[in-house]
Amino acid sequence: MNRLTLAEVEATARAAHAHQTDKAGRPYAEHLQAVAEGVRARGGDDDQIAAAWLHDSVEDDALSARWLEGAALSRRTKDIVLAVTKRAGEPPEAYAGRILATPGALLVKQADLAHNADPVRLAVLDGATRSRLTEKYAGMRALLGLPTPDSD
């Protein structure tokens, strides 16, 4: 089976999230692109970049887990996507543990957290939401053993 190219993965992710916006009302594809670029800038490989494009697809019900399993993607890409997919009611420690146990997933989550915690992105949110998210992202960074955003 021929694997999807990165351009095909990007197009699939953009289409799947086409009607979705982030908390600031921006097209969700901007976040996906920023995470994919963050993975590339941190030395990630094609499997990780593909996973970055798809990292929220199952969690957000943009694509199903069944689609992911049958997709023409490497097993590693699928494993990374599943590792970074939060599960309902899952404790943060279990989520972080799964990321740390999955080869390649930490880099994708690092790029995701870096973009989520970008002060420019957070600045457009109300103070309470900004504080809640800043604390949430810092907590996950700590569980994953990641440096503060300033040292990314």
N, C-alpha and C positions, 0 to 999 in steps of 0.2 A: 504494500500500500504506500503510495506516495504521500509524504507528509505535507501538511499545509505550510506554505511559505510564511515568513513573518508578515509580508504584505497581506496575505490572505487572513492570517490571524487578526491583524489590525482591523481589516475590513469587517470581519465577523464580529469583533468586539464593539466596534463603532456602531454597527447595525443593531446589535443586541441591546445596547444602552442608548439608542438614538433618542428616545423620548424621556430620558432620565436627566435630572440636574443634580448638582451637588447642593450642600447646605446654603451656599451663597447664591444659588440660582443659575450657576454657570453650567454649560453642557458637560455632562459627566465624562465624555470622551476626553476632555482636557485633562482630567485627573489620570485617566488610563495612560494617556500619552506621556504625562509628566513622570509617572511611575516607570514606564518602559524606558524613557530617556535616563531616568535616575539609575536604573539597573545597568544600562549600557555604560553610563559614565563611571559606575563603580566596578566595571570590569566583568559584568555578567555575560554569559554566553547566550546563544540563540534559544535554548530551552528556557532559560530564566526570563529572557525578554518576552517570549511568547506567553509565559505564565504571568508576567506583569500585565500584559494586555488583557488577560482573562481573569486576573486575580479576584475581581468582585463579581464575576458573571454568575456563578452558582449561588453565592451568598445573596445576591440581589434578585435572584430568580430571572435574570436576563437570559440565561441558558440553563438547561437542566443538567443534573449530575449524569443522567443517561446520555445526553448529548456529549458531554465531556468524555465519558468512558468510550463512546464509539467514534470520537473525532480522530482524524488523522494527525495525531500529535504524539510526541515521544512519551513513554511511560513516565519519564522524569518530569516533563512539563505537567502532565496530569497530576502527578503526586504533589508537586509544588502548589498547584491551584487548590487541590483538596486540603493541603496542609494550612494554607492561609485563609481558608473558608471558615468563618466563625459558625459555630453550631448553637442553636437556641439553648439558652440556659447553661452554656458551658462556662466554667470558671476560667478567668484569665490565665491562671497558672497552667491549666490543662491545654489551653490554646497555645500558649508560649512553648510548652513542652513539645507539642506536636510539630511546631515550626522548627524548633531546635533539633528535633530528631529526623527531619526530612532534608536530605542533601539539596542545597540550592535555595531552600525556602527563606532562610534568614536574610539573604541579600534582597529578595523581592519585598519582604516585609519592611526591611530597613528603608528602601526607596519609598514605599507606601507611607510609612510613618513620617519620613522627611517631608513629603509633599503635604500630607495632612496637617502637619505642625508648622507649615510655612507661615510666618507672621503676616505676610501680605494676604494670604488666604484667610487667616483667622481674623484679621482686622475688620473685615466687612460683617462679621457676626456680632450679635448682641453680647454684652459683657458676660452674662451668665453662661451662655453657650460656649463662648470663647474660653472661659475659665474651666468649665467642665471638660471640654475636649482637650485642653492643654494638660490638665491633670491626668486624663485617661491615656493620652499618648505618652506622657512621661512615665506613667506606671508600666505600660507595655514595654517601653524601651528598657526600663530597669529589669523587668522579668527576662528580657532577651539578652541582657548584658551589653546593650548598645550604648555608644557614647551619646552625649548630649548633641542636639542638632547643630550647635556651633562648631563641633569638631567632626561632623560628617565628612 
